[in-house]
Amino acid sequence: MSTSSNNDQTNGVKSNVPEGPLKEKWDSYKANMKLVNPANKRKYNVIVVGTGLAGASAAASLAELGYNVKSFCTHDSARRAHSIAAQGGINAGKSYQNDGDSIWRLFYDTIKGGDYRSREANVYRLAQNSVNIIDQCVANGVPFAREYSGELANRSFGGAQVSRTFYARGQTGQQLLLGAYSQLMKEVNKGKVTLFPYRELLDVVMVDSKARGIITRHLHTGEIERHAADLVILCTGGYSRVYYLSTSAMNSNATAIWRAHKKGALFGNPCYVQIHPTCIPVSGDHQAKLTLMSESLRNDGRVWVPKKKEDCKKDPKTIAEEDRDYFLERKYPSFGNLVPRDVASRNGKEVCDEGRGVGETGLSVYLDFATAIKRDGENVVREKYGNLFDMYHEITNENPYHTPMRIYPAVHYTMGGLWVDYNLMTNIQGLFCAGEANFSDHGANRLGASALMQGLSDGYFVLPYTVTNYLGTHSQELLKKVETSHPEFEKAENEVRTEIKRMITVGKTGKRTPSEIHRDLGNVMWEYVGMARSEQGLKTAIEKIKLLQKDFDENMMLNDDQNLNSNLETAGRLGDFLGLGALMARDALARAESCGGHFRVESQQDGEAKRDDEHFSYAAAWEYKGKSAEPVVHKEPLIFENVHPSVRSYK
């Protein structure tokens, strides 16, 4: 690879996409893959880290095939994974509504929604698998909503003009996870999966340039453990908690993928972060988490603010219809309130910046259901969204049946993650990554209801083939088992213990808690690497994060009981967030264009994101070079043979 003067490696990285027409690539892959016979499958050991939709479905599917699986999670139960928080639905191109949908249309909408910054072959495979996912989940007992006729019901989501989203009221993620969890526990009962709760991955162990195990810490006892396998799959979710305030669970973190990155795994498009437009606004400095209101609410809720600033503090019910600005419907008549999340979020922020935001802080807009209630009746609205309305009432003490919800954008999902090829394998042999933890499929902006689709596609329908292909390809080498007594395990464990000891030593004299430093990091990330980014702001963020890194290294406060100190895991995760935050700012600085959720103020046209396909039609894959060294970016060219990148318009 040649290296250019700006620290880029521009020859790209190998995506390993099969040859042939787009519609035949996945079938061709499966027809030509290496196989492992049933008797030999029993000889292979697989580690799956994470038990959300991607992790649970992958572990269950691989165990069903006959592999021996170890499943790790930080919780007491696999069913506590953050996938339960996904509310609105899961996409599939089954065209049950007979409204013109198809696998091709889902593929096209996903490519367009990601602002032409995703790999064609991966996205088309996702659309293909989507139709099987629904059948799989129904067979697992997932109680999808149904029409009176008994057919599965669909609703619309942002970025599409068809109804392709299957749902279970406002609990879709929870119900899908329970389905995958039931399959996982069936394999646990059979002895094919061994569960390891309360474990956090602290390092990936490499032997002969292949991932052959992990080092974990038991979160209750503090015990450091070694686990060997023939390959490792990371399904550990996204990294939005780098912003401190996000819709992700407090326990969500980036440690697994960041430690893998430090071991050599390339990090793909770290600056691609999704800001969700329908979150309950921040209520004060005491908060450590934000609450999401499902995008499905935009099917029936109308987004508006007063036309006049002086009306912003009035009771919304007293503001006349002609004095309301339904700004999404006005600016985007074709899609209205169902524009993609990045478009809705930027417009919501824009009207608040103009001084027309509502609520005590002026940092929210209305999401109003009066029209739907008048049209369909309160009972119909309650049947669709009842649990979401109850949750909103519980948090705000406001009744959304009678008063419009107040919403404001918040960090929700990360499209970036570990770079993976068509096999969902990182550039490290034997290290796979699935679900939100990888960078694939969503480009610069994820369409609503596509996260659940990707997680289950990866776990149920992709990894069983690609893992088998890897094992079959490297069978002679992998059948020579690596034990935890191998020197590489000793080395990795010693490195983990050394860092823990360093943090505890510093913690005896430090003055600032991990949470205090994390909140400061979050403020820097939201201010400079949030919804609007500029060259100067990103440079400022990098310098401010360097100061916070110094605080972490020299002035962090911890008590000295490493076994029972929950602050220790918080501190370790903070160290990873600091490194990741700096990389996100560097990636955003290097990408001097606007695309999807990455909005550079220097690159816009009529307030919309302005792409630069000539210079930035690539996936950025960053290589770690050390704590004090500048990272190197490798570029995977994005080649579009089936769709033509065009101006992404929803007007």
C-alpha positions as CSV (number, residue, x, y, z in Angstrom):
1,M,0.0,0.0,0.0
2,S,1.3,3.4,-0.9
3,T,1.0,6.1,1.8
4,S,0.2,9.7,0.8
5,S,1.6,12.8,2.4
6,N,-1.6,13.4,4.5
7,N,-1.2,10.1,6.4
8,D,-3.8,8.3,4.2
9,Q,-3.4,4.8,2.7
10,T,-5.4,5.2,-0.4
11,N,-5.2,1.8,-2.1
12,G,-8.2,0.6,-0.1
13,V,-8.9,-2.5,2.0
14,K,-10.3,-5.7,0.6
15,S,-14.0,-6.0,0.8
16,N,-14.0,-9.6,-0.5
17,V,-17.3,-9.0,-2.3
18,P,-18.1,-11.9,-4.7
19,E,-18.0,-11.4,-8.4
20,G,-21.1,-11.4,-10.5
21,P,-24.4,-9.5,-10.7
22,L,-25.6,-7.9,-7.5
23,K,-28.7,-10.1,-7.2
24,E,-26.6,-13.3,-7.5
25,K,-23.7,-12.4,-5.2
26,W,-25.0,-14.0,-2.0
27,D,-26.3,-17.1,-3.7
28,S,-23.0,-17.5,-5.5
29,Y,-21.1,-17.1,-2.2
30,K,-23.2,-19.8,-0.5
31,A,-22.8,-22.1,-3.5
32,N,-19.0,-21.9,-3.5
33,M,-18.2,-21.6,0.3
34,K,-16.1,-24.1,2.2
35,L,-18.2,-26.5,4.3
36,V,-17.5,-28.2,7.6
37,N,-19.1,-31.7,8.0
38,P,-21.4,-32.3,11.0
39,A,-18.9,-34.5,12.9
40,N,-16.2,-31.9,12.6
41,K,-18.4,-29.0,13.7
42,R,-18.3,-30.5,17.2
43,K,-14.6,-29.9,17.3
44,Y,-14.8,-26.1,16.9
45,N,-15.3,-23.6,19.6
46,V,-16.8,-20.2,19.0
47,I,-16.9,-17.1,21.3
48,V,-19.8,-14.7,20.9
49,V,-19.5,-11.5,23.0
50,G,-22.9,-9.8,23.5
51,T,-26.4,-11.2,23.7
52,G,-28.5,-8.6,21.9
53,L,-30.3,-9.5,18.7
54,A,-27.1,-10.1,16.7
55,G,-25.3,-11.9,19.5
56,A,-28.2,-14.1,20.7
57,S,-29.2,-15.0,17.2
58,A,-25.6,-15.8,16.1
59,A,-24.9,-17.9,19.2
60,A,-28.2,-19.8,18.8
61,S,-27.7,-20.4,15.1
62,L,-24.1,-21.5,15.4
63,A,-24.9,-23.9,18.2
64,E,-27.8,-25.3,16.2
65,L,-25.3,-26.1,13.5
66,G,-23.3,-28.1,16.0
67,Y,-20.5,-25.7,17.0
68,N,-19.6,-25.3,20.7
69,V,-20.4,-21.7,21.7
70,K,-19.4,-19.6,24.7
71,S,-21.7,-16.5,25.1
72,F,-20.6,-13.5,27.2
73,C,-22.6,-10.6,28.5
74,T,-22.2,-7.8,31.1
75,H,-25.6,-8.4,32.5
76,D,-27.1,-11.0,34.8
77,S,-29.3,-12.3,32.0
78,A,-28.9,-12.4,28.2
79,R,-32.3,-10.9,27.8
80,R,-31.2,-7.6,29.3
81,A,-29.3,-6.5,26.2
82,H,-30.0,-3.0,24.9
83,S,-31.9,-4.4,21.9
84,I,-35.0,-4.3,24.1
85,A,-35.0,-0.5,23.8
86,A,-35.8,-0.6,20.1
87,Q,-39.5,0.3,19.9
88,G,-40.9,1.0,16.5
89,G,-40.4,-1.9,14.2
90,I,-38.3,-4.0,11.8
91,N,-38.2,-3.5,8.0
92,A,-38.7,-6.2,5.4
93,G,-39.4,-6.0,1.7
94,K,-42.3,-8.5,1.7
95,S,-44.8,-6.0,0.1
96,Y,-47.7,-7.2,2.2
97,Q,-49.5,-3.9,1.6
98,N,-49.3,-4.3,-2.2
99,D,-48.0,-0.8,-2.4
100,G,-45.0,-1.2,-4.7
101,D,-42.4,-2.4,-2.2
102,S,-39.8,-5.1,-3.1
103,I,-36.4,-6.3,-2.1
104,W,-35.0,-3.9,-4.7
105,R,-36.9,-0.9,-3.3
106,L,-35.7,-1.7,0.3
107,F,-32.2,-1.9,-1.1
108,Y,-32.5,1.4,-2.9
109,D,-34.1,3.2,0.1
110,T,-31.4,2.0,2.4
111,I,-28.6,3.0,0.0
112,K,-30.2,6.4,-0.5
113,G,-31.0,6.8,3.2
114,G,-27.3,6.2,4.0
115,D,-26.5,9.0,1.5
116,Y,-24.6,6.7,-0.8
117,R,-21.9,5.9,1.7
118,S,-22.5,2.1,2.2
119,R,-21.3,-1.0,0.3
120,E,-23.8,-2.0,-2.3
121,A,-23.4,-5.8,-1.9
122,N,-23.9,-5.8,1.9
123,V,-27.0,-3.7,1.6
124,Y,-28.6,-5.8,-1.1
125,R,-27.9,-9.0,1.0
126,L,-29.6,-7.3,3.9
127,A,-32.7,-6.6,1.8
128,Q,-32.7,-10.2,0.6
129,N,-32.5,-11.6,4.1
130,S,-35.2,-9.3,5.4
131,V,-38.0,-11.4,4.0
132,N,-36.8,-14.5,5.8
133,I,-36.3,-12.7,9.1
134,I,-40.0,-12.1,9.6
135,D,-40.8,-15.7,8.9
136,Q,-38.1,-16.8,11.4
137,C,-39.4,-14.5,14.1
138,V,-43.0,-15.6,13.6
139,A,-41.8,-19.2,14.0
140,N,-40.0,-18.1,17.2
141,G,-43.3,-16.8,18.6
142,V,-42.8,-13.1,18.2
143,P,-46.3,-11.5,18.5
144,F,-46.2,-9.1,15.6
145,A,-49.3,-6.8,15.2
146,R,-51.9,-8.2,12.8
147,E,-54.7,-6.9,10.6
148,Y,-58.3,-8.0,11.3
149,S,-57.8,-10.6,8.6
150,G,-54.9,-12.2,10.5
151,E,-52.2,-10.9,8.1
152,L,-49.2,-9.3,9.6
153,A,-49.6,-5.5,9.9
154,N,-47.2,-2.9,8.6
155,R,-46.6,0.8,9.2
156,S,-44.4,3.5,7.6
157,F,-41.1,4.8,8.8
158,G,-38.9,7.7,7.8
159,G,-37.2,7.6,4.4
160,A,-39.7,5.3,2.7
161,Q,-42.9,5.9,0.8
162,V,-44.2,2.4,1.4
163,S,-45.4,0.5,4.6
164,R,-42.8,-2.2,5.2
165,T,-42.2,-2.0,9.0
166,F,-43.4,-4.9,11.0
167,Y,-44.0,-4.2,14.7
168,A,-45.3,-5.4,18.1
169,R,-46.9,-2.2,19.4
170,G,-44.0,-0.1,20.8
171,Q,-42.1,-3.1,22.1
172,T,-40.7,-4.6,18.9
173,G,-37.1,-4.9,20.1
174,Q,-38.1,-6.5,23.3
175,Q,-40.3,-9.1,21.6
176,L,-37.7,-9.9,19.0
177,L,-35.0,-10.3,21.7
178,L,-37.3,-12.6,23.6
179,G,-37.6,-14.7,20.5
180,A,-33.9,-14.9,19.9
181,Y,-33.3,-15.5,23.7
182,S,-35.7,-18.5,23.6
183,Q,-33.6,-20.0,20.8
184,L,-30.4,-19.2,22.7
185,M,-31.7,-20.8,25.9
186,K,-32.8,-23.9,24.0
187,E,-29.1,-24.4,23.0
188,V,-28.0,-23.7,26.6
189,N,-30.3,-26.5,27.7
190,K,-28.8,-28.8,25.1
191,G,-25.3,-28.0,26.3
192,K,-24.2,-26.4,23.1
193,V,-24.0,-22.9,24.5
194,T,-22.3,-22.0,27.8
195,L,-23.4,-18.6,29.2
196,F,-21.0,-16.3,31.0
197,P,-22.9,-13.4,32.6
198,Y,-21.3,-10.4,34.4
199,R,-18.3,-10.6,32.1
200,E,-16.6,-7.6,30.3
201,L,-14.2,-8.2,27.5
202,L,-10.9,-6.4,28.2
203,D,-8.7,-7.8,25.4
204,V,-8.7,-9.9,22.3
205,V,-5.9,-12.6,22.2
206,M,-4.1,-13.0,18.9
207,V,-2.1,-16.2,18.1
208,D,-0.3,-16.4,14.8
209,S,-2.2,-13.3,13.5
210,K,-5.6,-14.9,14.2
211,A,-8.1,-14.1,17.0
212,R,-8.0,-17.1,19.3
213,G,-9.6,-15.9,22.5
214,I,-10.4,-13.1,24.9
215,I,-9.5,-11.8,28.3
216,T,-12.5,-10.9,30.5
217,R,-13.1,-9.5,34.0
218,H,-15.9,-10.8,36.2
219,L,-17.8,-7.6,37.2
220,H,-18.8,-9.0,40.6
221,T,-15.6,-10.7,41.8
222,G,-13.0,-8.8,39.8
223,E,-11.5,-12.0,38.6
224,I,-9.5,-11.9,35.4
225,E,-10.3,-14.9,33.1
226,R,-8.9,-16.4,29.9
227,H,-11.1,-18.0,27.3
228,A,-9.8,-19.7,24.1
229,A,-11.6,-20.5,20.9
230,D,-11.2,-20.9,17.2
231,L,-12.7,-17.5,16.4
232,V,-14.3,-14.6,18.2
233,I,-17.5,-12.7,17.2
234,L,-18.1,-9.2,18.7
235,C,-21.8,-8.2,18.9
236,T,-21.5,-5.5,21.6
237,G,-23.6,-2.7,20.2
238,G,-22.8,0.9,19.5
239,Y,-20.7,3.6,21.1
240,S,-23.2,6.5,21.5
241,R,-22.3,6.8,25.2
242,V,-19.2,8.6,24.2
243,Y,-21.5,11.6,24.3
244,Y,-22.4,10.7,27.9
245,L,-26.0,11.7,27.3
246,S,-27.6,9.4,24.7
247,T,-30.6,7.0,24.4
248,S,-28.3,4.0,25.0
249,A,-28.4,2.2,28.3
250,M,-25.9,3.4,31.0
251,N,-24.1,0.0,30.7
252,S,-23.6,0.4,26.9
253,N,-19.9,1.0,26.1
254,A,-17.3,0.7,23.4
255,T,-14.6,-1.2,25.2
256,A,-14.9,-4.5,23.2
257,I,-14.5,-2.9,19.8
258,W,-12.0,-0.3,21.0
259,R,-9.7,-3.0,22.6
260,A,-10.0,-5.0,19.3
261,H,-9.1,-1.8,17.4
262,K,-6.0,-1.4,19.6
263,K,-5.1,-5.0,18.6
264,G,-5.2,-4.1,14.9
265,A,-8.8,-4.2,13.9
266,L,-9.6,-1.2,11.6
267,F,-12.3,1.2,12.8
268,G,-14.8,2.1,10.0
269,N,-16.4,5.6,9.7
270,P,-16.3,6.5,13.4
271,C,-17.7,10.0,12.7
272,Y,-21.0,8.6,11.4
273,V,-23.4,9.1,14.3
274,Q,-27.2,9.3,14.2
275,I,-29.1,12.0,16.0
276,H,-32.7,10.9,16.6
277,P,-35.3,13.6,16.2
278,T,-37.9,12.3,18.7
279,C,-36.3,12.2,22.1
280,I,-37.7,13.6,25.4
281,P,-35.7,16.8,25.9
282,V,-33.1,17.1,28.6
283,S,-34.6,18.3,31.9
284,G,-31.4,19.2,33.9
285,D,-27.8,18.5,34.7
286,H,-28.7,15.5,36.9
287,Q,-29.5,13.3,33.9
288,A,-27.2,10.6,32.7
289,K,-29.5,9.1,30.1
290,L,-32.1,10.3,27.6
291,T,-35.3,8.6,26.6
292,L,-36.3,7.8,23.0
293,M,-39.8,8.2,21.7
294,S,-40.2,5.8,18.8
295,E,-40.0,7.1,15.2
296,S,-43.2,5.2,14.6
297,L,-45.0,8.1,16.3
298,R,-44.2,10.3,13.3
299,N,-46.7,8.2,11.3
300,D,-49.5,10.0,13.1
301,G,-47.8,12.8,15.1
302,R,-47.4,16.1,13.3
303,V,-44.2,18.1,14.1
304,W,-44.6,21.8,14.5
305,V,-43.5,25.0,16.3
306,P,-45.2,28.5,16.5
307,K,-44.7,30.8,13.5
308,K,-44.1,33.7,15.9
309,K,-41.5,33.7,18.7
310,E,-43.9,35.4,21.1
311,D,-46.2,32.4,21.0
312,C,-43.6,29.8,22.1
313,K,-44.5,30.0,25.8
314,K,-48.2,29.8,25.2
315,D,-50.3,26.7,25.8
316,P,-50.1,24.9,22.5
317,K,-53.8,24.3,22.4
318,T,-54.5,28.0,22.4
319,I,-52.3,28.6,19.3
320,A,-54.5,28.8,16.1
321,E,-53.8,26.5,13.2
322,E,-52.8,29.4,11.0
323,D,-50.1,30.4,13.5
324,R,-48.4,27.0,13.5
325,D,-45.5,26.0,11.3
326,Y,-45.6,22.4,10.3
327,F,-42.1,22.8,9.1
328,L,-41.4,19.3,7.9
329,E,-44.6,19.1,5.9
330,R,-43.9,22.6,4.5
331,K,-40.3,21.9,3.4
332,Y,-40.6,18.2,2.4
333,P,-44.1,17.7,1.0
334,S,-43.4,14.3,-0.5
335,F,-42.3,12.7,2.8
336,G,-43.6,15.2,5.3
337,N,-43.1,14.1,8.9
338,L,-41.5,10.9,7.6
339,V,-38.3,12.3,6.3
340,P,-35.2,10.4,7.5
341,R,-33.8,11.0,11.0
342,D,-30.9,13.2,10.0
343,V,-33.2,15.6,8.0
344,A,-35.8,15.8,10.8
345,S,-33.1,16.4,13.4
346,R,-31.3,19.2,11.6
347,N,-34.6,20.9,10.9
348,G,-35.7,20.6,14.5
349,K,-32.5,22.1,15.7
350,E,-32.7,24.9,13.1
351,V,-36.2,26.2,14.3
352,C,-35.0,26.1,17.9
353,D,-31.8,28.0,16.9
354,E,-34.2,30.6,15.3
355,G,-35.8,31.1,18.7
356,R,-39.0,29.2,17.9
357,G,-38.4,26.3,20.2
358,V,-40.9,25.5,22.9
359,G,-40.8,24.3,26.5
360,E,-38.9,25.9,29.4
361,T,-35.5,25.7,27.7
362,G,-36.7,26.5,24.2
363,L,-35.0,23.3,23.0
364,S,-37.9,21.3,21.9
365,V,-40.6,21.1,19.2
366,Y,-44.1,19.7,19.4
367,L,-45.2,16.3,18.2
368,D,-49.0,16.6,18.0
369,F,-51.5,13.8,17.8
370,A,-54.7,15.9,17.8
371,T,-55.3,15.3,14.0
372,A,-54.9,11.5,14.4
373,I,-57.2,11.4,17.4
374,K,-59.8,13.4,15.7
375,R,-59.6,11.3,12.5
376,D,-59.3,7.8,14.1
377,G,-60.4,8.2,17.7
378,E,-58.3,8.0,20.9
379,N,-58.8,4.2,21.2
380,V,-57.1,3.6,17.8
381,V,-54.1,5.8,18.8
382,R,-53.9,4.1,22.2
383,E,-53.9,0.7,20.6
384,K,-50.9,1.6,18.3
385,Y,-48.8,3.6,20.8
386,G,-50.3,3.2,24.2
387,N,-47.1,2.0,26.0
388,L,-45.1,4.9,24.4
389,F,-47.6,7.4,25.6
390,D,-47.6,5.9,29.1
391,M,-43.8,6.1,29.2
392,Y,-43.9,9.8,28.1
393,H,-46.5,10.5,30.8
394,E,-44.4,8.7,33.4
395,I,-41.4,10.8,32.6
396,T,-42.9,14.3,32.0
397,N,-46.2,14.1,33.9
398,E,-47.9,15.4,30.7
399,N,-50.7,13.6,28.9
400,P,-49.9,13.3,25.2
401,Y,-53.5,12.4,24.3
402,H,-54.5,16.0,25.4
403,T,-51.3,18.0,25.0
404,P,-48.6,17.7,22.3
405,M,-45.4,15.8,23.1
406,R,-42.3,17.8,23.3
407,I,-39.3,16.3,21.5
408,Y,-35.7,17.3,20.6
409,P,-32.8,15.5,18.8
410,A,-30.4,13.3,20.8
411,V,-27.6,10.9,20.1
412,H,-29.1,7.5,19.4
413,Y,-27.2,5.2,17.1
414,T,-23.7,4.8,15.6
415,M,-23.4,3.8,12.0
416,G,-19.6,3.5,12.4
417,G,-17.9,0.6,14.1
418,L,-15.3,-2.0,13.3
419,W,-14.6,-2.3,9.6
420,V,-15.7,-5.6,8.2
421,D,-15.6,-7.3,4.8
422,Y,-18.5,-9.1,3.1
423,N,-17.9,-12.0,5.5
424,L,-18.5,-9.7,8.5
425,M,-14.9,-10.4,9.4
426,T,-12.6,-7.6,10.4
427,N,-9.1,-7.3,8.8
428,I,-8.0,-9.6,11.7
429,Q,-8.4,-13.2,10.7
430,G,-11.0,-15.0,12.9
431,L,-12.4,-11.8,14.4
432,F,-15.9,-11.2,13.3
433,C,-18.2,-8.3,14.2
434,A,-22.0,-8.0,13.8
435,G,-24.9,-5.7,14.5
436,E,-24.4,-2.1,15.5
437,A,-20.8,-2.9,16.5
438,N,-19.7,-3.0,12.9
439,F,-19.8,-0.3,10.3
440,S,-21.6,-2.1,7.5
441,D,-25.0,-1.5,5.8
442,H,-26.2,1.9,7.0
443,G,-23.6,4.3,5.5
444,A,-23.9,7.8,6.9
445,N,-27.5,7.6,8.1
446,R,-29.6,4.6,9.3
447,L,-33.2,4.4,8.2
448,G,-35.6,3.8,11.1
449,A,-36.5,0.1,11.7
450,S,-33.3,-1.1,10.0
451,A,-31.2,-1.8,13.1
452,L,-33.2,-4.8,14.2
453,M,-33.2,-6.0,10.6
454,Q,-29.4,-5.8,10.4
455,G,-28.8,-7.5,13.8
456,L,-31.0,-10.5,13.0
457,S,-29.8,-10.7,9.4
458,D,-26.2,-10.9,10.6
459,G,-26.9,-13.4,13.4
460,Y,-29.5,-15.7,11.8
461,F,-28.6,-15.6,8.1
462,V,-25.0,-14.3,7.5
463,L,-22.6,-15.5,10.2
464,P,-23.7,-19.2,10.0
465,Y,-22.4,-19.2,6.5
466,T,-19.4,-17.0,6.7
467,V,-18.1,-18.5,10.0
468,T,-18.4,-22.0,8.4
469,N,-16.6,-20.8,5.4
470,Y,-13.8,-19.4,7.6
471,L,-13.5,-22.6,9.6
472,G,-13.6,-24.8,6.5
473,T,-10.9,-22.6,4.8
474,H,-8.5,-22.8,7.8
475,S,-9.5,-26.2,9.1
476,Q,-6.0,-27.7,9.2
477,E,-4.6,-24.8,11.3
478,L,-7.6,-24.4,13.6
479,L,-7.9,-28.1,14.5
480,K,-4.6,-27.6,16.3
481,K,-6.1,-26.2,19.4
482,V,-4.7,-23.2,21.3
483,E,-4.9,-23.5,25.1
484,T,-5.2,-20.6,27.6
485,S,-1.7,-21.4,28.8
486,H,-0.3,-20.1,25.5
487,P,2.2,-17.2,26.0
488,E,-0.1,-14.8,24.1
489,F,-2.8,-15.3,26.7
490,E,-0.2,-14.7,29.5
491,K,0.9,-11.5,27.7
492,A,-2.6,-10.2,27.2
493,E,-3.6,-10.9,30.8
494,N,-0.5,-9.1,32.1
495,E,-1.3,-6.0,30.0
496,V,-4.8,-5.9,31.3
497,R,-3.6,-6.3,34.9
498,T,-1.0,-3.6,34.4
499,E,-3.6,-1.1,33.2
500,I,-5.9,-1.9,36.1
501,K,-3.1,-1.4,38.6
502,R,-2.1,1.9,36.9
503,M,-5.7,3.2,37.2
504,I,-5.9,2.2,40.9
505,T,-2.5,3.8,41.7
506,V,-3.5,7.1,40.1
507,G,-6.9,6.8,41.7
508,K,-5.5,7.0,45.2
509,T,-4.4,10.6,44.7
510,G,-6.7,11.8,41.9
511,K,-9.4,14.4,42.4
512,R,-11.9,13.8,39.6
513,T,-14.3,10.9,39.3
514,P,-14.7,9.0,36.0
515,S,-18.2,10.2,35.7
516,E,-17.1,13.8,36.0
517,I,-14.5,13.4,33.2
518,H,-17.0,11.5,31.1
519,R,-19.6,14.2,31.4
520,D,-17.0,16.8,30.2
521,L,-16.1,14.5,27.3
522,G,-19.8,14.3,26.4
523,N,-20.1,18.1,26.4
524,V,-17.1,18.4,24.1
525,M,-18.5,15.7,21.8
526,W,-22.0,17.2,21.6
527,E,-20.7,20.8,21.1
528,Y,-18.1,20.1,18.5
529,V,-18.8,16.6,17.1
530,G,-22.6,16.7,17.3
531,M,-25.2,17.8,14.9
532,A,-23.2,20.5,13.1
533,R,-19.4,20.2,12.7
534,S,-16.8,22.7,11.5
535,E,-13.1,22.5,10.8
536,Q,-12.3,24.8,13.7
537,G,-14.7,23.1,16.0
538,L,-13.3,19.7,15.3
539,K,-9.7,20.9,15.9
540,T,-10.9,22.4,19.2
541,A,-12.5,19.1,20.2
542,I,-9.2,17.2,19.6
543,E,-7.3,19.6,21.8
544,K,-9.9,19.5,24.6
545,I,-10.0,15.7,24.5
546,K,-6.2,15.7,24.9
547,L,-6.6,17.7,28.1
548,L,-9.3,15.3,29.4
549,Q,-7.0,12.4,28.5
550,K,-4.4,14.0,30.7
551,D,-7.0,14.3,33.5
552,F,-7.8,10.6,33.1
553,D,-4.1,9.6,33.1
554,E,-3.1,11.8,36.1
555,N,-6.1,13.0,38.1
556,M,-8.8,10.4,38.2
557,M,-10.1,9.3,41.5
558,L,-10.8,5.7,42.4
559,N,-10.8,3.7,45.6
560,D,-8.3,0.9,45.9
561,D,-10.6,-2.2,46.1
562,Q,-10.2,-3.5,42.5
563,N,-12.5,-6.4,43.0
564,L,-15.6,-4.6,44.3
565,N,-15.1,-1.2,42.8
566,S,-17.8,-0.5,40.1
567,N,-16.0,2.7,39.3
568,L,-13.1,0.6,37.9
569,E,-15.2,-0.6,35.0
570,T,-16.5,2.9,34.5
571,A,-12.9,4.2,34.4
572,G,-11.8,1.5,31.9
573,R,-14.7,2.4,29.6
574,L,-14.0,6.1,29.9
575,G,-10.4,5.5,28.8
576,D,-11.7,3.8,25.7
577,F,-14.3,6.6,25.1
578,L,-11.5,9.2,25.2
579,G,-9.5,7.4,22.5
580,L,-12.6,6.9,20.4
581,G,-13.8,10.5,20.8
582,A,-10.5,11.8,19.5
583,L,-10.7,9.4,16.5
584,M,-14.3,10.5,15.8
585,A,-13.2,14.1,15.7
586,R,-10.3,13.2,13.4
587,D,-12.5,11.3,11.1
588,A,-15.0,14.1,10.9
589,L,-12.2,16.6,10.2
590,A,-10.8,14.5,7.4
591,R,-14.2,14.1,5.8
592,A,-14.7,17.7,4.5
593,E,-18.1,17.0,3.1
594,S,-21.6,16.6,4.5
595,C,-23.4,13.3,4.2
596,G,-26.2,11.9,6.2
597,G,-25.7,12.5,9.9
598,H,-22.3,14.0,9.3
599,F,-23.0,17.6,8.7
600,R,-20.1,19.9,8.0
601,V,-21.2,23.5,8.1
602,E,-18.7,24.4,5.3
603,S,-20.5,21.9,3.0
604,Q,-24.2,22.6,2.6
605,Q,-26.5,23.8,-0.1
606,D,-29.9,25.5,0.8
607,G,-29.4,24.1,4.3
608,E,-29.1,20.5,3.1
609,A,-26.1,18.2,3.3
610,K,-23.8,18.6,0.3
611,R,-21.8,15.5,-0.6
612,D,-18.5,15.4,-2.5
613,D,-18.5,12.2,-4.4
614,E,-15.4,13.0,-6.3
615,H,-13.2,13.1,-3.2
616,F,-15.1,11.2,-0.4
617,S,-16.9,8.2,-2.0
618,Y,-15.1,5.8,0.3
619,A,-15.4,4.1,3.6
620,A,-12.7,5.3,6.0
621,A,-11.0,2.4,7.9
622,W,-8.7,3.8,10.6
623,E,-5.6,1.9,11.9
624,Y,-4.4,2.4,15.5
625,K,-0.8,3.4,15.8
626,G,-0.4,3.9,19.5
627,K,-1.7,6.2,22.2
628,S,0.4,9.2,21.3
629,A,0.7,8.5,17.5
630,E,-1.5,9.8,14.8
631,P,-3.8,7.1,13.4
632,V,-3.6,6.1,9.7
633,V,-6.7,6.0,7.5
634,H,-7.2,3.3,4.8
635,K,-9.8,3.9,2.2
636,E,-12.2,1.4,0.7
637,P,-13.6,2.8,-2.5
638,L,-17.4,2.7,-2.7
639,I,-18.3,1.5,-6.2
640,F,-21.9,1.9,-7.3
641,E,-22.8,-0.3,-10.3
642,N,-26.5,-0.6,-9.7
643,V,-27.6,2.7,-8.2
644,H,-26.4,6.1,-9.3
645,P,-25.5,8.5,-6.5
646,S,-27.7,11.5,-6.8
647,V,-28.7,14.5,-4.7
648,R,-30.7,13.0,-1.8
649,S,-33.9,14.9,-1.9
650,Y,-37.1,14.2,0.1
651,K,-39.0,17.3,-1.1
